[in-house]
């Protein structure tokens, strides 16, 4: 399989929507799901933090990943954003074909 599911979190809904739209517009993501806010607990610079974040589920391909990562890093408000890619082992072939087509640069 060529498809990836990429995860990241944003601090608010507005930032999540702006990033999602940019990724789809630039064709580095076929689809971005913005999930309901969640509570995140993590250690940052030696201090345990408690924050509300908006998770994003980003569907892309291995070929588009480098451009996707660069686009996220350029727009993400965090100093060190979570960007985690998980390979998609199986899926509806027509959907995965659509992901590939939507992340192929326009001619």
ABEGO torsion letter per residue (X at the ends): XABBBBBBBBABAAAAAAAAAAAAAAGABABBBBBBBBBBBBBBGGBBBBBBBBBBBBBBBAAAAAAAAAAAAAABABABBBBBBBBBABEBAAAAAAAAAAABBBX
